[in-house]
Amino acid sequence: MKTSIIILTYNELELTKKCLASIERYTDKDKIELIIVDNGSSDGTREYISNLPDVKVILNEKTSGSPRGNQGIEAAGEKICCF
């Protein structure tokens, strides 16, 4: 069973890169599923995450003002539990 890591993004490309670098450094890739939900970034984040290998990417055209994490949960391949 893999652990699903869901990341919500909205601009902040450099912070997104740091987050992904940390995940890569401290996790076993075979034990995780990475899902990124972008809420209409306009700073290059969308293009960057779209080119990442082995990552599920959900691109929303704009931010709705509310969290879109449920989209990531629905995309998760295994049953997951949220805290």
C-alpha positions in Angstrom: 0.0 0.0 0.0 1.3 3.4 -1.0 1.0 6.6 1.0 -0.7 9.4 -1.1 0.9 12.8 -0.7 -1.4 15.6 -1.9 0.0 19.1 -2.5 -2.1 22.1 -3.3 -0.4 24.8 -5.3 -1.2 28.4 -6.2 1.9 30.3 -7.5 4.9 30.2 -5.2 7.0 28.1 -7.6 10.1 28.2 -5.5 8.3 26.9 -2.4 6.8 24.2 -4.5 10.2 23.1 -5.7 11.6 23.1 -2.2 8.6 21.0 -1.0 9.1 18.5 -3.8 12.9 18.3 -3.2 12.3 17.5 0.5 9.8 14.8 -0.5 12.3 13.3 -2.9 15.1 13.5 -0.3 13.2 11.9 2.6 10.8 9.4 1.1 11.0 6.1 -0.7 9.5 6.8 -4.2 8.2 3.2 -4.3 6.1 3.8 -1.2 4.4 7.1 -2.2 2.0 8.4 -4.7 2.4 12.1 -5.4 -0.7 14.2 -6.4 -0.5 17.9 -7.1 -3.6 20.1 -7.4 -2.9 23.5 -8.9 -5.5 26.3 -8.5 -4.7 28.5 -11.5 -1.1 29.5 -10.9 0.4 32.0 -13.3 4.1 32.0 -12.2 5.3 28.9 -14.1 4.1 26.4 -11.4 1.6 24.8 -13.8 4.2 24.2 -16.5 6.8 22.9 -14.0 4.5 20.4 -12.3 3.1 19.3 -15.7 6.5 18.0 -16.7 7.2 16.0 -13.5 7.5 12.3 -14.1 5.4 9.9 -12.0 3.2 12.7 -10.5 -0.6 12.9 -10.9 -1.4 16.6 -11.7 -4.8 18.2 -11.6 -4.9 21.7 -13.2 -7.8 24.0 -12.2 -8.3 27.1 -14.3 -8.7 29.4 -11.3 -8.7 29.3 -7.6 -12.2 29.0 -6.2 -11.3 30.6 -2.9 -11.8 27.2 -1.1 -9.4 24.3 -0.8 -9.4 21.8 -3.6 -7.8 19.0 -1.7 -10.8 16.8 -2.3 -9.8 16.5 -5.9 -6.5 15.0 -4.8 -8.2 12.6 -2.4 -10.5 11.5 -5.2 -7.5 10.9 -7.5 -5.6 8.8 -4.9 -5.1 5.2 -6.0 -5.5 3.6 -2.6 -7.9 4.1 0.3 -6.5 6.9 2.4 -7.2 8.5 5.7 -7.0 12.2 6.3 -6.1 13.9 9.6 
